[in-house]
C-alpha cells in the first residue's frame, strides 16, 4: 500500500464491474448492456452537437435534458436531477441524503438498510462515505419483504427490479412503505424498471420522502454516454445539487445531453426495443428451464439462474471457453447462480446451444 493513502482508501473494497475484454467473436452477456443500437434520433442529435460549440462549457443546469426527461416521465423539470450515469447520481444520494448525520437525536442507532443481495455498489458507497448500514434478509425465492425493515432504519434503498436477481416489487407495496414511514427516505433504484416492472415515479408527486433513480444505459442503449437521473421533490434534489456544485458543476457534456434528450423523447424506438428484449428474455428463460435450470422470475434485461447438477463457476468457465461471457458472483447464497444478460435472438440461441452441449454432455 502507498504511504500516501488515506485511511478511507486503505479500508475500501472497490466495486468490481463486469469484464470488458477485447476478444474476437465474443458473445458478451455479462454486463446487462442493451443488445441493440441506440435510437437513430439519439445518434443524429449527437452528430448535430459536434461542432465549434464543444469549445464552450455545457449548460451547468442541463435544462434541455431535464426538460426532456420531465416530459418523458410526466414530471416538472425541477423534479429532475441528472448526473454522469446513475452511479454518480447514487454517489450524491449516499453523500447528501443517506447519511444519518443531522437526523433527530434520541432514537438510538440509525442505519441505512438495503437487501442482503443487491447492487454491490451500495456497501462500497457506505464504506467510502462512512455510513452505518444493515442488511435486509431476502426470502428463499429472493423476494424482498418490505414489512421486515427494522424500525431503526433512518433510510432504505433497493433496486426495483433487484439486481442481480431480477425480481420486482409491485408499486402498491412500495407506496405502502413510503406512506407508513413519512419521516424515512426511500430510494428506489430503477435501472431496469423499463423491462416489465412498475415505476415509482408517479409516487414522487404525492410523497416528499421518495426518490427514484434511473439510467439511460439499459433500456435506452446509451451505456457509452454515462447519463443517469433522479426524480423527486425539489427539496430532495436541492441536496444533490449542493453536492454536485461542490464537486463538478458541469456534469453532463454537450454530446451526452443531446443524445439522451433525443432518446427519451423517441417513444416508438423505446417501446419497440424493450418489447424485443422482453420477448427474447422469455425465450431465454424457457430454454434454460427446458435444460433443467431453475430461473428466478425476472423483470429486468437479464435472468438469474442455476442448474442443480453443475457448479455456477464451472458453468461460467465452460461458457467462457466457448467465447460466451456471463456473470458469476462468488458470494454466499448466490454462488451457484449465473446472471445472463438478454442478448440478440442470435446470441440467445448461441447461449442455449452452448448450455445444452454442456449440461447434456
Secondary structure, 3 states (H helix, E strand, C coil): CCCCCCHHHHCCCCCCCCCCCCCCCCEECCCCCCCCCCCHHHHHHHHHHCCHHHHCCCCCCCHHHHHHHHHHHCCCHHHEEEECHHHHHHHHHHHHCCCCCCCCCCCCCCEEEEECCCCCHHHHHHHHHCCCEEEECCCCCCCCCHHHCCCCEEEEEEECCCCCCCCCCCHHHHHHHHHHCCCCEEEEECCCHHHCCCCCHHHHHCCCCEEEEEECCCCCCCCCCCCEEEECCHHHHHHHHHHHCCCCCCCCCHHHHHHHHHHHHCHHHHHHHHHHHHHHHHHHHHHHHHCCEEEECCCCCEEEEEECCCCHHHHHHHHHHCCEECEECCCCCCCCCEEEECCCHHHHHHHHHHHHHHHCC
